[in-house]
Amino acid sequence: MSDQADAQQNLHRGLSSRHIQLIALGGAIGTGLFMGAGKTIAVSGTSILITYVVVGFFMYMTMRAMGELLLTRLDYRSFADFVADYLGPKASFYLGWSYWLSWVVTCIADVVVCGGYVQYWLPELSPWIPALSTLALLCLLNLLSVKMFGEAEFWFAIIKVIAIVALIVTGGWMIASGWTSPDGVQASLSNVTNPQVFMPHGIVGFFAGFQIAIFSYTGIELLGTMSAETRSPERVLPKAIKAIPMRIIIFYVLSMVVIIAVTSWQHISPDTSPFVTLFDKAGLPAAAAIINFVALTSAMSSANSGVYSSTRMLYGLSVDDHAHWQFRILSRTTSIPVHSLLFTCFCMLIGTLLLFLVPDVMTLFTVVSTLAAILVIYSWAMILIAYLVYRKRRPDLHQRSTFKMPAGIAMSWLTLLFFLFSLVVMVFDADTLTALCTMPLWFILLEWVWRVKQRKAQVESEAV
């Protein structure tokens, strides 16, 4: 563990409380909120409010487990480290590479969507040009310094927050004034409380909203990859994690209530952003362009987080000898794992070039976002399993903890059951079923690589 500690000390703690709070806030507002809100409301009706609360609750429990474990040892670089301690090196190998892949895939989805957003202003432009340009820009920002990443994410999060607050305020004014749209829909909370639109497509529609909601929350665990580069993590991390429930209520539940109350469920299109629809109804002619810009920055924010997280996870894998030693090399001036960053961006570049094969932006986004959601569920589950082992092996550490997970053991089991249920639900949708069926191939590949790695280590030890 000494090698790991030495390697970690070389990482620069350049993220302040201001950065961490806004990164946590931005992570709680995923791309799925802007992109998938219309589809989610269309399939779930007003029951989507329950979906976001339920999924958000279990996300919060996962973050509490992660927070307690990270703060038991301040030399943990990320949650992969405590998984290695409590579940062994093989589990850490599986988790580290799966989490790395989840962010590579998510980043591909986000930069692909950036290409689609830019086409709003430049319809003749091929989507791969802005997609690759976005990836190059984010790679440069992450190459400069960890503080530069923090600053970029800080301002991306500010833009998202302002947009959602503006939506809630505008919608609230429309509801209070009894606004009536040109198509005859009056803004009213009765549009939300109407029992006919609670589950318009039955229980199947209600369950269909879970996958989209889970993808919306992807990135909320970002705090667990920043521990080694956070100033005063014992103070900053609990504060950021405790704020998650209120942020879920404000940014997900309130925004959904306002959208449905103003637009009414019957007039919400699954193919159009309900944010644009609401501002259009408010008589703001620039609404579409404004929201398109906000959605673009939201996708760039998620992609920026993906570049950062996947790079740090690959660095951690290398320090633990689960990846090539070159990936642990840090730049001399900025202490950035530069080789990990360049390799990760190269993999993202290859994936982005899929736009040549699948030019339809939304088709490609649907496929890769579902793969990312499944991989993230796996990562969250490993955090909870490690927590359960920690509670069994180290009750002394739990007793000394100043940031205990509420009802830790019971809530860990309940959250794991919820994640299992979420995977079972994916069987009933053709798109998510395809992604679910392809995931075993990734774990078969990991098992093969692990065995080759173990045989090579055995041969080297026998040679000595």
C-alpha positions as CSV (number, residue, x, y, z in Angstrom):
1,M,0.0,0.0,0.0
2,S,3.1,2.2,0.3
3,D,3.5,2.5,-3.4
4,Q,-0.1,3.5,-3.7
5,A,0.2,6.2,-1.1
6,D,3.4,7.6,-2.7
7,A,1.7,7.7,-6.1
8,Q,-1.4,9.4,-4.6
9,Q,0.8,12.1,-3.0
10,N,2.0,13.1,-6.4
11,L,-1.6,14.0,-7.4
12,H,-2.2,17.7,-6.9
13,R,-5.0,18.6,-4.5
14,G,-6.2,21.4,-6.8
15,L,-10.0,21.1,-6.3
16,S,-11.4,23.5,-3.7
17,S,-14.7,23.4,-1.9
18,R,-16.2,25.7,-4.5
19,H,-15.2,23.3,-7.3
20,I,-16.5,20.2,-5.4
21,Q,-19.8,21.7,-4.6
22,L,-20.6,22.7,-8.1
23,I,-19.2,19.5,-9.6
24,A,-21.5,17.5,-7.3
25,L,-24.3,19.8,-8.3
26,G,-23.5,19.3,-12.0
27,G,-23.2,15.6,-11.5
28,A,-26.7,15.5,-10.0
29,I,-28.0,17.2,-13.2
30,G,-27.2,14.7,-15.9
31,T,-27.6,15.0,-19.6
32,G,-30.7,12.7,-19.3
33,L,-32.7,15.5,-17.6
34,F,-32.5,17.7,-20.6
35,M,-32.5,15.0,-23.3
36,G,-34.7,12.3,-21.8
37,A,-37.3,14.3,-19.8
38,G,-39.8,14.4,-22.7
39,K,-39.6,10.7,-23.3
40,T,-39.7,9.9,-19.6
41,I,-42.8,11.9,-19.0
42,A,-44.5,10.5,-22.1
43,V,-44.1,6.9,-21.0
44,S,-44.5,7.4,-17.2
45,G,-47.0,10.3,-16.9
46,T,-46.9,12.0,-13.5
47,S,-45.6,8.8,-11.9
48,I,-42.2,10.0,-13.1
49,L,-42.2,12.2,-9.9
50,I,-42.2,9.0,-7.9
51,T,-39.6,7.5,-10.2
52,Y,-37.1,10.3,-9.7
53,V,-37.6,10.3,-5.9
54,V,-37.2,6.5,-5.6
55,V,-34.1,6.4,-7.8
56,G,-32.7,9.5,-6.2
57,F,-33.2,8.0,-2.7
58,F,-31.2,4.9,-3.6
59,M,-28.5,7.0,-5.3
60,Y,-28.2,8.9,-2.1
61,M,-27.8,5.8,0.0
62,T,-25.0,4.6,-2.4
63,M,-23.3,7.9,-2.0
64,R,-23.5,7.7,1.8
65,A,-21.9,4.2,1.8
66,M,-19.2,5.6,-0.5
67,G,-18.6,8.6,1.7
68,E,-18.2,6.6,4.9
69,L,-15.7,4.3,3.3
70,L,-13.7,7.0,1.6
71,L,-13.3,8.9,4.8
72,T,-12.0,5.9,6.8
73,R,-8.7,6.3,4.9
74,L,-7.7,9.6,3.3
75,D,-5.1,7.8,1.1
76,Y,-7.9,6.3,-0.9
77,R,-7.7,7.7,-4.4
78,S,-11.2,6.5,-5.4
79,F,-13.8,3.9,-4.5
80,A,-11.8,1.3,-6.5
81,D,-9.2,1.4,-3.6
82,F,-11.6,0.4,-0.9
83,V,-13.1,-2.2,-3.2
84,A,-9.6,-3.7,-3.5
85,D,-9.2,-3.6,0.3
86,Y,-12.5,-5.4,1.1
87,L,-13.3,-7.5,-2.0
88,G,-9.8,-8.2,-3.2
89,P,-7.7,-7.3,-6.3
90,K,-9.8,-9.1,-8.8
91,A,-13.0,-7.2,-7.8
92,S,-11.0,-4.0,-8.0
93,F,-9.7,-5.0,-11.4
94,Y,-13.3,-5.7,-12.6
95,L,-14.7,-2.5,-11.1
96,G,-11.9,-0.2,-12.3
97,W,-12.0,-1.3,-15.9
98,S,-15.8,-1.4,-15.9
99,Y,-16.1,2.1,-14.5
100,W,-13.4,3.3,-16.9
101,L,-15.5,1.9,-19.8
102,S,-18.7,3.3,-18.5
103,W,-17.3,6.9,-18.7
104,V,-15.7,6.3,-22.0
105,V,-19.0,5.1,-23.4
106,T,-20.9,8.0,-21.7
107,C,-18.4,10.5,-23.0
108,I,-18.9,9.1,-26.6
109,A,-22.6,9.5,-26.2
110,D,-22.3,13.1,-24.9
111,V,-19.9,14.3,-27.6
112,V,-22.1,12.6,-30.3
113,V,-25.1,14.5,-28.9
114,C,-23.0,17.8,-28.9
115,G,-22.7,17.2,-32.7
116,G,-26.5,17.0,-32.9
117,Y,-26.9,20.2,-30.9
118,V,-24.5,22.2,-33.1
119,Q,-26.5,21.1,-36.1
120,Y,-29.4,23.2,-34.7
121,W,-27.5,26.3,-35.8
122,L,-25.5,24.7,-38.7
123,P,-27.8,22.1,-40.2
124,E,-25.5,21.4,-43.1
125,L,-22.5,20.6,-40.9
126,S,-21.6,16.9,-40.5
127,P,-22.2,16.0,-36.8
128,W,-18.8,14.3,-36.5
129,I,-17.0,17.7,-36.9
130,P,-18.4,19.4,-33.7
131,A,-18.3,16.0,-31.9
132,L,-14.5,15.6,-32.5
133,S,-13.9,19.3,-31.8
134,T,-15.7,19.0,-28.5
135,L,-13.6,16.0,-27.6
136,A,-10.3,17.8,-28.5
137,L,-11.3,20.8,-26.4
138,L,-12.1,18.7,-23.3
139,C,-8.9,16.8,-23.7
140,L,-6.9,20.0,-23.8
141,L,-8.7,21.4,-20.7
142,N,-7.9,18.2,-18.7
143,L,-4.4,18.3,-20.0
144,L,-3.6,21.8,-18.6
145,S,-4.3,21.2,-14.9
146,V,-6.9,19.7,-12.5
147,K,-7.8,23.2,-11.5
148,M,-8.7,23.9,-15.2
149,F,-11.0,20.9,-15.2
150,G,-12.6,22.2,-11.9
151,E,-13.1,25.7,-13.4
152,A,-14.7,24.3,-16.6
153,E,-17.0,22.1,-14.7
154,F,-17.8,24.9,-12.3
155,W,-19.1,27.1,-15.1
156,F,-20.8,24.3,-16.9
157,A,-22.8,23.6,-13.7
158,I,-23.6,27.2,-13.2
159,I,-25.2,27.4,-16.7
160,K,-27.3,24.2,-16.0
161,V,-28.5,25.5,-12.6
162,I,-29.5,28.9,-14.0
163,A,-31.5,27.3,-16.8
164,I,-33.4,25.0,-14.4
165,V,-34.1,27.8,-11.9
166,A,-35.3,30.0,-14.7
167,L,-37.6,27.2,-15.9
168,I,-39.0,26.8,-12.3
169,V,-39.5,30.5,-11.8
170,T,-41.1,31.1,-15.2
171,G,-43.4,28.0,-14.8
172,G,-44.3,29.1,-11.3
173,W,-45.4,32.5,-12.6
174,M,-47.4,30.9,-15.4
175,I,-49.2,28.6,-12.9
176,A,-49.9,31.4,-10.5
177,S,-51.3,33.7,-13.2
178,G,-53.4,30.9,-14.8
179,W,-51.6,31.3,-18.1
180,T,-53.5,29.9,-21.1
181,S,-51.5,28.7,-24.2
182,P,-52.6,29.3,-27.8
183,D,-53.7,25.7,-28.0
184,G,-56.0,26.2,-25.1
185,V,-54.1,24.5,-22.3
186,Q,-54.3,26.4,-19.0
187,A,-51.3,26.2,-16.6
188,S,-52.5,24.6,-13.4
189,L,-51.4,22.1,-10.8
190,S,-54.6,20.1,-11.6
191,N,-52.6,18.9,-14.7
192,V,-50.3,17.2,-12.2
193,T,-52.9,15.9,-9.8
194,N,-55.2,14.5,-12.5
195,P,-55.4,10.7,-11.7
196,Q,-55.8,9.8,-15.4
197,V,-52.3,10.8,-16.2
198,F,-50.6,9.2,-13.2
199,M,-49.8,6.0,-15.0
200,P,-51.2,6.5,-18.5
201,H,-49.4,3.4,-19.9
202,G,-49.9,1.3,-16.8
203,I,-47.3,-0.3,-14.6
204,V,-45.1,-1.1,-17.7
205,G,-44.8,2.6,-18.5
206,F,-43.9,3.4,-14.8
207,F,-41.1,0.8,-14.9
208,A,-39.9,2.0,-18.3
209,G,-39.0,5.4,-16.7
210,F,-36.5,3.8,-14.3
211,Q,-33.7,3.2,-16.9
212,I,-33.9,6.8,-18.1
213,A,-33.9,8.1,-14.6
214,I,-30.9,6.0,-13.7
215,F,-29.0,7.3,-16.7
216,S,-30.0,10.9,-15.7
217,Y,-28.2,10.4,-12.3
218,T,-25.1,9.0,-13.9
219,G,-22.2,11.1,-12.6
220,I,-23.5,11.6,-9.1
221,E,-20.7,9.3,-7.9
222,L,-18.0,11.6,-9.4
223,L,-17.1,12.7,-5.8
224,G,-15.7,9.2,-5.3
225,T,-13.0,9.7,-8.0
226,M,-11.9,13.1,-6.8
227,S,-10.8,12.2,-3.2
228,A,-7.1,12.4,-4.0
229,E,-7.3,15.8,-5.6
230,T,-9.7,17.4,-3.1
231,R,-8.6,19.9,-0.4
232,S,-9.8,18.9,3.1
233,P,-11.9,15.8,1.8
234,E,-13.0,15.1,5.4
235,R,-14.9,18.4,5.4
236,V,-15.9,18.9,1.8
237,L,-17.2,15.4,0.8
238,P,-19.8,15.0,3.6
239,K,-21.1,18.5,2.8
240,A,-21.4,17.7,-0.9
241,I,-23.1,14.3,-0.3
242,K,-25.6,15.7,2.3
243,A,-26.8,18.3,-0.2
244,I,-27.8,15.6,-2.8
245,P,-31.5,15.0,-1.6
246,M,-32.4,18.7,-1.7
247,R,-30.8,19.1,-5.2
248,I,-32.8,16.1,-6.4
249,I,-36.1,17.7,-5.1
250,I,-35.3,21.1,-6.6
251,F,-33.8,20.1,-10.0
252,Y,-35.7,17.0,-10.8
253,V,-39.0,16.9,-8.9
254,L,-39.8,20.7,-9.1
255,S,-38.8,21.0,-12.7
256,M,-41.0,18.0,-13.7
257,V,-44.0,19.4,-11.7
258,V,-43.7,22.8,-13.5
259,I,-43.3,21.2,-16.9
260,I,-46.4,19.0,-16.5
261,A,-48.5,21.8,-14.9
262,V,-47.8,24.2,-17.7
263,T,-47.7,21.9,-20.7
264,S,-50.1,19.1,-19.5
265,W,-49.1,15.5,-20.1
266,Q,-51.1,15.2,-23.4
267,H,-49.0,17.9,-25.1
268,I,-45.6,16.7,-24.1
269,S,-43.7,15.2,-27.0
270,P,-41.1,12.4,-26.4
271,D,-39.1,13.8,-29.3
272,T,-38.9,17.4,-28.1
273,S,-37.3,18.9,-25.0
274,P,-40.1,20.0,-22.6
275,F,-37.8,22.8,-21.5
276,V,-38.1,24.3,-25.0
277,T,-41.8,23.8,-25.0
278,L,-42.3,25.6,-21.7
279,F,-40.3,28.6,-22.7
280,D,-42.0,28.7,-26.1
281,K,-45.4,28.9,-24.3
282,A,-44.1,31.7,-22.2
283,G,-43.7,33.7,-25.4
284,L,-39.8,33.8,-25.5
285,P,-38.9,33.6,-29.2
286,A,-35.2,32.8,-28.4
287,A,-36.2,29.9,-26.1
288,A,-35.2,27.1,-28.4
289,A,-31.8,28.6,-29.1
290,I,-31.2,29.3,-25.4
291,I,-32.2,25.8,-24.3
292,N,-30.2,24.2,-27.1
293,F,-27.2,26.1,-25.8
294,V,-27.9,24.9,-22.2
295,A,-28.3,21.3,-23.4
296,L,-25.0,21.6,-25.3
297,T,-23.2,22.8,-22.2
298,S,-24.9,20.0,-20.2
299,A,-23.6,17.4,-22.6
300,M,-20.1,19.0,-22.6
301,S,-20.2,19.0,-18.8
302,S,-21.0,15.3,-18.7
303,A,-18.3,14.6,-21.3
304,N,-15.8,16.7,-19.3
305,S,-16.5,14.7,-16.2
306,G,-16.1,11.5,-18.2
307,V,-12.7,12.5,-19.5
308,Y,-11.6,13.3,-15.9
309,S,-13.1,10.3,-14.2
310,S,-12.0,7.7,-16.7
311,T,-8.4,9.1,-16.7
312,R,-8.1,9.0,-12.9
313,M,-9.6,5.5,-12.8
314,L,-7.0,4.3,-15.4
315,Y,-4.3,5.9,-13.4
316,G,-5.5,4.1,-10.3
317,L,-5.6,0.8,-12.2
318,S,-2.0,1.3,-13.2
319,V,-0.8,2.1,-9.7
320,D,-2.4,-1.2,-8.6
321,D,-0.7,-3.0,-11.5
322,H,-4.0,-3.7,-13.2
323,A,-3.0,-1.6,-16.2
324,H,0.3,-0.8,-18.1
325,W,2.9,1.0,-15.9
326,Q,2.9,3.9,-18.4
327,F,-0.5,5.0,-17.3
328,R,0.7,6.0,-13.9
329,I,3.2,8.6,-15.2
330,L,2.3,12.1,-14.2
331,S,3.3,15.3,-16.0
332,R,6.1,17.2,-14.2
333,T,4.4,20.6,-14.1
334,T,0.7,19.9,-13.5
335,S,0.8,16.3,-11.9
336,I,-1.8,15.1,-14.5
337,P,-1.7,11.4,-15.5
338,V,-1.0,12.4,-19.1
339,H,-0.6,9.0,-20.6
340,S,-3.9,7.8,-19.1
341,L,-5.6,11.0,-20.4
342,L,-4.3,10.6,-24.0
343,F,-5.1,6.9,-24.2
344,T,-8.6,7.5,-22.8
345,C,-9.2,10.3,-25.3
346,F,-8.0,8.1,-28.1
347,C,-10.5,5.4,-27.2
348,M,-13.2,8.1,-27.1
349,L,-12.1,9.3,-30.5
350,I,-12.5,5.8,-31.9
351,G,-16.0,5.5,-30.5
352,T,-17.0,8.9,-31.7
353,L,-16.0,7.9,-35.3
354,L,-19.0,5.5,-35.1
355,L,-20.9,8.5,-36.4
356,F,-19.6,7.5,-39.8
357,L,-21.3,4.1,-39.4
358,V,-24.5,5.3,-37.6
359,P,-25.1,8.9,-38.7
360,D,-28.4,9.1,-36.8
361,V,-27.3,10.9,-33.6
362,M,-30.2,9.8,-31.3
363,T,-29.9,6.1,-32.5
364,L,-26.3,6.0,-31.5
365,F,-26.9,7.9,-28.3
366,T,-29.7,5.4,-27.2
367,V,-27.4,2.4,-27.7
368,V,-24.3,3.8,-25.9
369,S,-26.2,5.4,-23.0
370,T,-27.9,2.2,-22.2
371,L,-24.6,0.4,-22.0
372,A,-23.3,3.1,-19.8
373,A,-26.3,2.9,-17.4
374,I,-25.7,-0.9,-17.0
375,L,-22.0,-0.4,-16.2
376,V,-22.7,2.3,-13.7
377,I,-25.3,0.1,-11.9
378,Y,-22.6,-2.5,-11.6
379,S,-20.2,0.1,-10.2
380,W,-22.7,1.3,-7.6
381,A,-23.5,-2.3,-6.6
382,M,-19.8,-3.0,-6.0
383,I,-19.6,0.1,-3.7
384,L,-22.4,-1.3,-1.6
385,I,-21.0,-4.9,-1.5
386,A,-17.7,-3.4,-0.3
387,Y,-19.6,-1.5,2.4
388,L,-21.2,-4.6,3.7
389,V,-17.9,-6.4,4.0
390,Y,-16.4,-3.3,5.7
391,R,-19.2,-3.4,8.3
392,K,-18.5,-7.1,9.0
393,R,-14.7,-6.8,9.1
394,R,-14.1,-3.4,10.6
395,P,-16.8,-2.5,13.1
396,D,-14.2,-0.4,14.9
397,L,-13.8,1.9,11.9
398,H,-17.6,2.2,11.7
399,Q,-17.8,3.2,15.3
400,R,-15.2,5.9,14.9
401,S,-16.7,7.2,11.7
402,T,-18.1,10.8,11.8
403,F,-20.1,10.2,8.6
404,K,-22.0,7.0,9.1
405,M,-24.5,5.7,6.5
406,P,-28.0,5.7,8.0
407,A,-29.2,2.1,8.7
408,G,-26.2,1.0,6.7
409,I,-26.5,-2.7,6.5
410,A,-30.3,-2.8,5.9
411,M,-30.2,0.1,3.4
412,S,-27.3,-1.5,1.5
413,W,-29.3,-4.7,1.0
414,L,-32.4,-2.8,0.0
415,T,-30.4,-0.7,-2.5
416,L,-28.8,-3.8,-4.0
417,L,-32.3,-5.4,-4.5
418,F,-33.4,-2.2,-6.2
419,F,-30.5,-2.3,-8.6
420,L,-31.3,-5.9,-9.4
421,F,-34.9,-5.0,-10.0
422,S,-33.7,-2.2,-12.4
423,L,-31.8,-4.7,-14.5
424,V,-34.7,-7.1,-14.6
425,V,-36.9,-4.2,-15.9
426,M,-34.6,-3.7,-18.8
427,V,-35.6,-7.1,-20.2
428,F,-39.0,-5.8,-21.2
429,D,-37.6,-3.1,-23.6
430,A,-36.0,-4.1,-26.9
431,D,-33.3,-1.4,-26.9
432,T,-32.2,-2.0,-23.2
433,L,-32.5,-5.8,-23.7
434,T,-30.0,-5.7,-26.5
435,A,-27.5,-3.8,-24.4
436,L,-28.2,-6.1,-21.4
437,C,-27.4,-9.2,-23.6
438,T,-24.1,-7.8,-24.9
439,M,-22.7,-6.9,-21.5
440,P,-21.6,-10.5,-20.6
441,L,-19.1,-10.2,-23.4
442,W,-17.3,-7.4,-21.6
443,F,-17.0,-9.5,-18.4
444,I,-15.8,-12.5,-20.3
445,L,-13.1,-10.3,-21.8
446,L,-12.1,-9.1,-18.3
447,E,-12.0,-12.7,-17.0
448,W,-9.7,-13.7,-19.9
449,V,-7.4,-10.7,-19.3
450,W,-7.3,-11.4,-15.6
451,R,-6.3,-15.0,-16.1
452,V,-3.6,-14.1,-18.7
453,K,-2.3,-11.5,-16.2
454,Q,-2.2,-14.1,-13.3
455,R,-0.4,-16.7,-15.5
456,K,2.2,-14.1,-16.5
457,A,2.8,-13.2,-12.9
458,Q,3.1,-16.8,-11.9
459,V,5.7,-17.5,-14.7
460,E,7.7,-14.4,-13.6
461,S,7.7,-15.5,-10.0
462,E,8.8,-19.0,-10.9
463,A,11.6,-17.6,-13.0
464,V,13.0,-15.7,-10.1
